[in-house]
Amino acid sequence: MKSLILVLKGFFMGIANVIPGVSGGTIALILGIYEKFISSISNLFKNLKENLKFLIPVIVGMVLAIVILSGAIEYSYDNFPLPTMLFFVGLVIGGIPMLVKNVINKKETKKISSYVIALITFSLVIFMACSSLIFKDLSDVSFVSMGFIDYLFLFFVGVIAAATMVIPGISGSLVLMLLGYYYPVISTINDFVKFDNLWQNGLILAVFGVGVLVGIIVVAKILEMLFSKYETKTYFGVLGFIFASVIAIPLSTYIELGNIPFSIQELIVGVLVLVAGFLISYKLGDK
């Protein structure tokens, strides 16, 4: 049962990493597995059996979500942006009470520096959400006729994307979009699942995947050190990320689409899925 819950949590992380503006790290945090996720990656070989027992179900869930739902999520985001966006807002809000418990009644909650850190991380996420306006001239790249330099750059893009996927509040998919790699990567995943041009698509995804793996390991080490030495301040920084995400998710959706068209029916469905998202993260965060 515990493994099934971990697969489900990983599944939601995978979904989040596909949608621009939503952070997989945020979902991991509000579902109560973030620190364990970071620690297991950072110290993989110190307690290999236990760490793999935790990581494998989470990774299976993430991969299943990305492979199975990448096309469906893209369709839902394009055609039903309001309910899709509100579902993730609900997921984020549902995890806030658990996060507040981690910092309440601690000494450093009274220090101004903790609130300054929260303000900085809050501002960083809002900037990320608006950054597509600043960097809107960046063009999408193509995976046609890839050379060695192209594959090398793809590897480093994977490293950057992974770093932003792991940090709560920063959307790895949004960063990919700013770099022009979001739609090519999603399209390659969809083609690979359809067994279309397996060799080339497989090679592209393998190089990108290795970059993602390296990025996750490096950032996990840094984050584990921060939680170990500066736990309360790090949590304040995370809270800044999370509170900003409640604004950044609809903001980045609005900026991406130009507007968010909806009907009364979609608004009703949106409110229902927001409540559903809240209940899911609130309940799963305690398990």
Secondary structure as the mmCIF struct_conf table of DSSP 4:
data_model
#
loop_
_struct_conf.conf_type_id
_struct_conf.id
_struct_conf.beg_label_comp_id
_struct_conf.beg_label_asym_id
_struct_conf.beg_label_seq_id
_struct_conf.end_label_comp_id
_struct_conf.end_label_asym_id
_struct_conf.end_label_seq_id
HELX_RH_AL_P HELX_RH_AL_P1 LYS A 2 VAL A 18
BEND BEND1 ILE A 19 ILE A 19
TURN_TY1_P TURN_TY1_P1 PRO A 20 GLY A 21
HELX_RH_AL_P HELX_RH_AL_P2 GLY A 24 ILE A 30
TURN_TY1_P TURN_TY1_P2 LEU A 31 GLY A 32
HELX_RH_AL_P HELX_RH_AL_P3 TYR A 34 SER A 42
TURN_TY1_P TURN_TY1_P3 ASN A 43 ASN A 47
HELX_RH_AL_P HELX_RH_AL_P4 LEU A 48 ASN A 79
HELX_RH_AL_P HELX_RH_AL_P5 PRO A 81 VAL A 103
TURN_TY1_P TURN_TY1_P4 ILE A 104 ASN A 105
HELX_RH_3T_P HELX_RH_3T_P1 LYS A 107 LYS A 110
HELX_RH_AL_P HELX_RH_AL_P6 ILE A 112 ILE A 134
TURN_TY1_P TURN_TY1_P5 PHE A 135 ASP A 137
HELX_LH_PP_P HELX_LH_PP_P1 LEU A 138 VAL A 141
TURN_TY1_P TURN_TY1_P6 VAL A 144 SER A 145
HELX_RH_AL_P HELX_RH_AL_P7 PHE A 148 VAL A 166
BEND BEND2 ILE A 167 ILE A 167
TURN_TY1_P TURN_TY1_P7 PRO A 168 GLY A 169
HELX_RH_AL_P HELX_RH_AL_P8 GLY A 172 LEU A 179
TURN_TY1_P TURN_TY1_P8 GLY A 180 GLY A 180
HELX_RH_AL_P HELX_RH_AL_P9 TYR A 182 VAL A 193
TURN_TY1_P TURN_TY1_P9 LYS A 194 PHE A 195
BEND BEND3 ASP A 196 ASN A 197
HELX_RH_AL_P HELX_RH_AL_P10 LEU A 198 LYS A 229
BEND BEND4 TYR A 230 TYR A 230
HELX_RH_AL_P HELX_RH_AL_P11 GLU A 231 LEU A 257
BEND BEND5 GLY A 258 ASN A 259
HELX_RH_AL_P HELX_RH_AL_P12 ILE A 264 LEU A 284
TURN_TY1_P TURN_TY1_P10 GLY A 285 ASP A 286
#
